[in-house]
Amino acid sequence: MSLPQPAPPATLVIGMLLQQRAAFAAIAAELAGRYGAFALVSAWMAFDYTSYYTAEMGAPLSRRLIAFERPVAQETLPEIKIAACALEGLRSRQGRRTVNLDPGLITAERFVLATGKPAAHRIYLGAGVYADLALIYREGAFRALPWTYPDYAGDPLKRFLEAVRARHLFQRREAAWSAA
């Protein structure tokens, strides 16, 4: 029999898509004020997979990911997504976003992004937020799924997320040892 149990904490990762790289420091500081210190920050990556954002944000666009040190409860993902949308709104100019924030969670098994857009593979979490299963961890690496966004399916982001996962597992072992 399967009995419901609390989910273990996850590592919060926030992807940031920007045209103006100089804005990164201020936005990252705002996020750190809310979610604590960074554990890992990815290198800058060119974002040229789609023109979806360029009409609103301009071009060229760059992506960077931040992984936070302090684990979060998995059920807080909708609240984190709503806060990310509010920050995007505060940084908007003339009705256009200057930053796109993609919060997600790393666990031992998966990487899940929060989104406000429904789709067949997305599970509704409440408050207008869906969980998008972006990557699964299998056979020693993150694996893309048919619907995984191309940048998250690419090797640079997967390698970064695998490093975040390794740190996440280390934190879980340390917490278990401390509790014993």
N, C-alpha and C positions, 0 to 999 in steps of 0.2 A: 504494500500500500504506500502511496505517495502522500506524505503529510506536508502541508505548507510550512515553510521555514523562512526566516528572514534572509534576504539576499546579502551576500558579503559586500563590503564596500568596494567601490570601483575607483579608478583613477580618472579624474576629469581632464579632458583634452579639449582645447578650444582652437579651432582653425580660424585664421584671420585672413581675409582677402582684402587687399588694399591696392589703390593706385599710387598713393603717396606713402612710400615706405617710411618717411620721416614721422608719420603719425603713429607708427608702431609703439614707440616708447610710452607715449601718453596713454594709449588704449591699454597696453599691457599693464601699466601702473594701476589703472582703474580696475582691471580684472584681478590683479594681485591684492588690491584693497578689499575686494569682495571674497576671493577664494584662497588667499594666502600665497606663499612663495612658489616660485616655479621650481620644478624638479629638472625639466629638460625643455629646451627650445630648439626647434628645427632650424635648419638653414633656410634662407630665402629660396623660393622656387618660383619660376615663371609660371603664370597661369594662362595657358593658351589652348585649353581644351574645348572651349565653347564661347560663343559670343553672347550668351545669355545675360551676363552681367555688364558687358561693355556699354550697352545703350544707357544704362543707369549710372555706371561708375566710371566710364571712360576706359582708356587703355594706355599703356600696358598694365596688366594687373599682376600682382605677386601674392603668393600664399606663404604663410608661416604658421606653424603649430606650436602651441604651448601646452605642456603637461604640468599639472600642478602637484605639489608635494603632498598635500593633505588629502587623504581619501575622502570620498563623498558617498552618501547613501544613494543607491541606484534609483530609488523612488523620487529623488530630487531633480531628475533630468527635466521634467516639464518646467519647474520653477527656474532652473538655470536657463532654459531656452527663452522663457518669457523675459528674464533679466537681460539676456543677450539682445533680444529684439528691442528692448527699451533703450539700451546703450546705442544700438544702431540708429534708432530714431533721434536720440540726442545729438548724434554726430552727423545727421543728415543736413544737407544744404539744398535749399530750394526744392524740397520734396524728393531729393535723390540721396541714396546712401553713399557715404564715403568709405564705409567698412561693412563687410559681411562677416558675421561671426557664426561659426558652426560648432556648437558644443557637442561633445560626444563622451562616451564612457568606454574605458578599457577594462576588461575582466580577463581572466585566464583564457576564456573560450572565444571572446568576440570583441569587436569594436562596433559600437552602435552610435549613430548620429541622431540628434533631435531635429525634427523638421515640422513645419506647419502644413506640409502638403501630403494629402492622403495618396496611397497607392496600394495595390494588391499585397505587396510584401511588407508593408508598414503596419505596425500594431499601434492602435490608439492608446495613449497613456492618460488622457484627460487634459483639460484646459486648452484644447485645440492643438495639442502636441502629439506627434507620432514618433515611434522608435523605428529608425531605418537601420536594419542589420546590414552594415557596410562591408565588414570583413569577418571571416571566421578563422580561428587558429587551428591548424591541422597539419600534421606531419612536419612539425618544427618551424612553421612559418604562417604568416597571415595569408589567406587566400581570398581573392576577389570573387564576387558573385555576379551573375549576369547583369544585375542592376547597379553594381557599385560604380560610383562616379569615377571617371577616368583618372583624375589626379590621385584619388585615394587608392586606386588599383595599381598605380605605378610604383616601381621599386623604391624610389627615394622616400615616399611617405610610408610605405609598408616597412622599410627598414627602421625609420624613426619610430613608428608605432610598435615594432618588435622590441626596440630598446626600452620604450615606455612599459611594455608588458613585462619585460624582465625585471625592471625596477619595481613594478606593481607586485610581482610574485615574491620578490625579496622582502618588500614591506609586509606582506601577508605572513611570511615565515617568521619575520622578526616579531610581529604582533602575537603570533601563536606561541613563540618561545617565551615572550614576556608574560603572557597570561598563564603559562604552565608553572 
